């Protein structure tokens, strides 16, 4: 496991020259994808928290 972590860190940190052009529409596409992912993650996290809260805060029936 440590060998793989070291390899991943080396690949992520090692500088590589890139001879490519990233146009602005690509950057905006990536930004929109990241923003959408964060929004969906926030929505589902909130929905799960509300379901858990409603499960524990249900009022018990007096006739039972």
N, C-alpha and C positions, 0 to 999 in steps of 0.2 A: 504494500500500500504506500509506504513512504517513497519507494522508488518511483511510482507513478505520479505522486504529488510533486516530487522534485522535477520530474520531466515536464509536467504541465506548467509549473512555475517558470522553468527555463524557457519553454516555448512562448509563454505569455510575455516574459520580460525581455527576451532577446530581440534587439532591433533588426528589422529586415527592411531593406530598401524596396519601396513599391513604386513602380513606374506606371501608375494608372491614374485615371481622372475620375473623380467622384463628382457627378453633377448635382446641382441643388435639388433636383426632384428626388434623387435617391436618398438624400439626407432627410428630406421632408417625409418620405415614405417610411424610413426607419423611425423617425420621431413620432409619426402617427401610429405606427405599430406598437411602439413602447408606451405611448400615452394610452392607447386603447387597452393594452394588457394591464396597465396599472389600474385603470378605471374598472375593468371587469374583475380584477382581483379584489379591489376595494369593495365592490358591490357584493360579491359572493361572501367575502369575509363578514361584512355587515349583516347579510342575510343569515349566516350561520350563527353569529352572536345573538341576533334577535330570536332565533328559534331556540337556542339554548336558554336564554333569559325567560322566554315565554313558557318553556317546559318547567322551569323551577319556580315560576311565580304564579302558576295556576291556582285559583281558589278552589278549595275542597268543597264538595257538596255537603250541605248540612244534613240531608236525609240519609246519607250512607252510613 
